[in-house]
Amino acid sequence: MLGDGELRDLPGGIDQYLQLRATGIKAPVATKQTDAKASILEIKALKKEVARLERAMQKADEKILQLENAQASAAFDHNKLAEVMKELSEVNVEKVELEEAWLHASHQLEENGN
């Protein structure tokens, strides 16, 4: 993901990802496969991506719970409360992005027959 909510095929790996992030140029969006089934390697990669996203969402949920508890304990310290609320907002945005990526990867996995 390059920050726009789209998953892309980057054959150049992490080097291509870093280059695209640095230049702000978008890679072409991968098109839907015309084959009824994807290769075993593609399915395996999608399963790994779904599992990674699920772990990241779980960590985000834990962080949100921690920040909500910190928010309650900082109720009378407006500076601390503002910091906690800002971080909570950032984690919520990150979680939404993770959920969107998870939905996209899960949908691709379903389309590929698993």
KOLVEXNU-13932 format. One record per residue (C-alpha): residue number from 1; residue in one letter; z, x, y. Coordinates in steps of 0.02 Angstrom, whole numbers, plus 32768, in hexadecimal, padded with zeros to 4 digits. Layout:
<recs>
+-----+-----+------+------+------+
:   n : res :   zz :   xx :   yy :
+-----+-----+------+------+------+
: NUM :   A :    Z :    X :    Y :
...
+-----+-----+------+------+------+
</recs>
This chain:
<recs>
+-----+-----+------+------+------+
:   n : res :   zz :   xx :   yy :
+-----+-----+------+------+------+
:   1 :   M : 8000 : 8000 : 8000 :
:   2 :   L : 7FD2 : 8040 : 80AA :
:   3 :   G : 8042 : 7FCA : 810B :
:   4 :   D : 7FC8 : 7F39 : 8112 :
:   5 :   G : 8000 : 7EE0 : 8073 :
:   6 :   E : 7F62 : 7F0F : 8013 :
:   7 :   L : 7F61 : 7F77 : 7F74 :
:   8 :   R : 7ED6 : 7FF5 : 7F6A :
:   9 :   D : 7E8B : 8065 : 7EE6 :
:  10 :   L : 7EA2 : 8118 : 7F20 :
:  11 :   P : 7E49 : 818A : 7EA5 :
:  12 :   G : 7E81 : 8221 : 7F0C :
:  13 :   G : 7F36 : 81FA : 7EE5 :
:  14 :   I : 7FC5 : 8223 : 7F59 :
:  15 :   D : 7F58 : 8299 : 7FC0 :
:  16 :   Q : 7EE1 : 820C : 7FEC :
:  17 :   Y : 7F75 : 8199 : 8010 :
:  18 :   L : 7FC3 : 8216 : 8087 :
:  19 :   Q : 7F1D : 8236 : 80DD :
:  20 :   L : 7EFF : 817C : 80F6 :
:  21 :   R : 7FAE : 8162 : 8139 :
:  22 :   A : 7F98 : 81F3 : 81B2 :
:  23 :   T : 7EEF : 81BD : 81F3 :
:  24 :   G : 7F0B : 8102 : 81EE :
:  25 :   I : 7E63 : 80E9 : 8197 :
:  26 :   K : 7E63 : 8062 : 8115 :
:  27 :   A : 7E1F : 807F : 8068 :
:  28 :   P : 7DAC : 7FF9 : 8024 :
:  29 :   V : 7E08 : 7F6D : 7FCD :
:  30 :   A : 7DF0 : 7F72 : 7F11 :
:  31 :   T : 7D81 : 7EE4 : 7ED6 :
:  32 :   K : 7DAA : 7E71 : 7E47 :
:  33 :   Q : 7D6F : 7EAD : 7DA1 :
:  34 :   T : 7CDF : 7E4E : 7D55 :
:  35 :   D : 7D17 : 7E76 : 7CA5 :
:  36 :   A : 7D86 : 7DF8 : 7C4E :
:  37 :   K : 7E01 : 7E7F : 7C1C :
:  38 :   A : 7E33 : 7F1F : 7C74 :
:  39 :   S : 7E48 : 7FC2 : 7C19 :
:  40 :   I : 7EEB : 7FE9 : 7BC5 :
:  41 :   L : 7F11 : 806E : 7C47 :
:  42 :   E : 7EFD : 7FF2 : 7CD6 :
:  43 :   I : 7F6F : 7F75 : 7C81 :
:  44 :   K : 7FF0 : 7FFD : 7C61 :
:  45 :   A : 7FE8 : 8033 : 7D17 :
:  46 :   L : 7FFE : 7F7F : 7D52 :
:  47 :   K : 8094 : 7F67 : 7CDF :
:  48 :   K : 80E2 : 8005 : 7D25 :
:  49 :   E : 80C2 : 7FCB : 7DD6 :
:  50 :   V : 810F : 7F20 : 7DB4 :
:  51 :   A : 81A9 : 7F73 : 7D67 :
:  52 :   R : 81B9 : 7FEC : 7DF9 :
:  53 :   L : 81AD : 7F5E : 7E76 :
:  54 :   E : 822F : 7EF8 : 7E17 :
:  55 :   R : 82A8 : 7F8B : 7E1E :
:  56 :   A : 8287 : 7FA3 : 7ED7 :
:  57 :   M : 82A5 : 7EE9 : 7EF9 :
:  58 :   Q : 8349 : 7EF1 : 7E99 :
:  59 :   K : 8381 : 7F87 : 7F02 :
:  60 :   A : 834F : 7F29 : 7FA0 :
:  61 :   D : 83B6 : 7E92 : 7F67 :
:  62 :   E : 844D : 7F03 : 7F4A :
:  63 :   K : 8436 : 7F53 : 7FF6 :
:  64 :   I : 8429 : 7EA6 : 8047 :
:  65 :   L : 84CC : 7E70 : 7FF4 :
:  66 :   Q : 8520 : 7F11 : 802C :
:  67 :   L : 84E3 : 7EF9 : 80DF :
:  68 :   E : 8519 : 7E42 : 80E2 :
:  69 :   N : 85C8 : 7E7A : 80AF :
:  70 :   A : 85C5 : 7F00 : 8136 :
:  71 :   Q : 858B : 7E7C : 81B1 :
:  72 :   A : 8624 : 7E13 : 818B :
:  73 :   S : 869A : 7EA6 : 819D :
:  74 :   A : 864A : 7EDB : 8243 :
:  75 :   A : 8656 : 7E2E : 8290 :
:  76 :   F : 86C4 : 7E69 : 8321 :
:  77 :   D : 866A : 7F0F : 8344 :
:  78 :   H : 85CA : 7EDD : 839B :
:  79 :   N : 857D : 7F8C : 8395 :
:  80 :   K : 8599 : 7F9D : 82DA :
:  81 :   L : 8561 : 7EE9 : 82C0 :
:  82 :   A : 84BE : 7F0B : 831E :
:  83 :   E : 849C : 7FA4 : 82B1 :
:  84 :   V : 84BF : 7F44 : 8211 :
:  85 :   M : 8453 : 7EB2 : 8248 :
:  86 :   K : 83C3 : 7F27 : 8273 :
:  87 :   E : 83CD : 7F7D : 81CA :
:  88 :   L : 83DB : 7ED4 : 8173 :
:  89 :   S : 833E : 7E99 : 81CB :
:  90 :   E : 82E1 : 7F36 : 8196 :
:  91 :   V : 8317 : 7F24 : 80E0 :
:  92 :   N : 82E2 : 7E6D : 80E1 :
:  93 :   V : 8235 : 7E9D : 8122 :
:  94 :   E : 8228 : 7F24 : 809C :
:  95 :   K : 825A : 7EA6 : 8017 :
:  96 :   V : 81D3 : 7E2B : 8050 :
:  97 :   E : 8152 : 7EB7 : 8044 :
:  98 :   L : 818F : 7EE3 : 7F96 :
:  99 :   E : 8185 : 7E2D : 7F60 :
: 100 :   E : 80D3 : 7E1F : 7FA0 :
: 101 :   A : 80A0 : 7EBD : 7F45 :
: 102 :   W : 80F7 : 7E7D : 7EA7 :
: 103 :   L : 809B : 7DD7 : 7EB2 :
: 104 :   H : 7FF5 : 7E32 : 7EC8 :
: 105 :   A : 8015 : 7EA8 : 7E35 :
: 106 :   S : 8053 : 7E19 : 7DC6 :
: 107 :   H : 7FB9 : 7DB3 : 7DF0 :
: 108 :   Q : 7F47 : 7E45 : 7DC4 :
: 109 :   L : 7FA4 : 7E5C : 7D21 :
: 110 :   E : 7F8C : 7DA4 : 7CF5 :
: 111 :   E : 7ED3 : 7DAE : 7D1F :
: 112 :   N : 7EC1 : 7E42 : 7CAB :
: 113 :   G : 7F02 : 7DE3 : 7C16 :
: 114 :   N : 7FBB : 7E0B : 7C0F :
+-----+-----+------+------+------+
</recs>
